[in-house]
Amino acid sequence: MKKTQNQGQTLPISSAAAVIKSMPLDQAIQFLKSEITGIPQTQVIEGELIVIYMAVSPNKFDINTLLRFATESCGIHLFRIKEKSRKKEIVFARYLVIWYLKKYMDHNFYQAGTIFGKDHSTAIYGFNIIDADPKFLTEEQQVWRAAFMSKLSSIQMLS
């Protein structure tokens, strides 16, 4: 059984799950990164930690749905959104997620950017791009943004 360490003690994963249920996503990821034993730090992948977090926090916001909506709207595969790429469709998908996290989930720019390994200034820029009047977007970006908003509206995630 995998265990975590907490202040010199070893805790079962189920105890760690109880601890992270009440944490915001970014704090839970940091906790899991620092506490899971038997996994070298270089092998801990943030996306896997998000999955763990969502598994133990079913009442929390489902970030997987948000990531899926953004990538589908921009016509890319889900795994590509975390790539270090500057391709316009990948960048725009990240911006859509950052915008939603900031506007509707009360994440700060640091938290929203951290999900993609970006700093707060990139998150601010992305937020402003999405939040701006659509007439300032290219036609392609307008289509992506509209598709994303439509998907969110279909399951009442815009309120």
C-alpha positions, 0 to 999 in steps of 0.5 A, a space after each residue: 500500500 502506498 503511504 505518505 509521510 506527514 511530519 515524520 510519520 507515515 500515513 496511508 494514502 486514505 488519510 492523505 486523501 482525507 487531508 486534501 479533500 479540504 484543500 484548494 487544487 494548488 495546495 493539494 498538488 503541492 502536498 501530494 508532490 511533497 508527501 508521496 513516498 516511493 516516487 522520485 520527485 522528477 517522476 511526479 507528474 502534475 496531471 496525475 496529481 490532479 487526477 488523484 485530487 479529483 478522485 478524492 474530491 468528487 464534489 470539487 470542480 471537475 477540471 478534467 471536464 474543463 480541460 476536455 472542453 477547451 481542447 475539443 473547442 480548439 481541435 487538439 488532443 487533451 494531452 497536448 494542453 500541457 505540452 511546452 508548445 506555442 502553437 496558437 490552438 494549444 496556447 488559446 486552449 490554455 487561455 480558455 482554462 485560465 480565464 474560466 478558473 479566474 473568472 468563475 472559480 476564484 483562482 488567482 493568476 498564480 494558481 491558474 498559471 501554475 496548472 500549465 507551468 506558466 507564471 502569473 503574467 502569462 495567466 493575466 495576458 491569457 485572461 485578458 485575451 479571452 475576456 476582451 471583446 470578441 471583435 479583437 480576436 481572429 475569426 478562428 479564435 472567435 470560433 474556439 471561444 464560442 465553442 468553449 462557451 457553448 460547451 460550458 453553457 450546455 452543462 450550466 458551468 457559466 453562472 
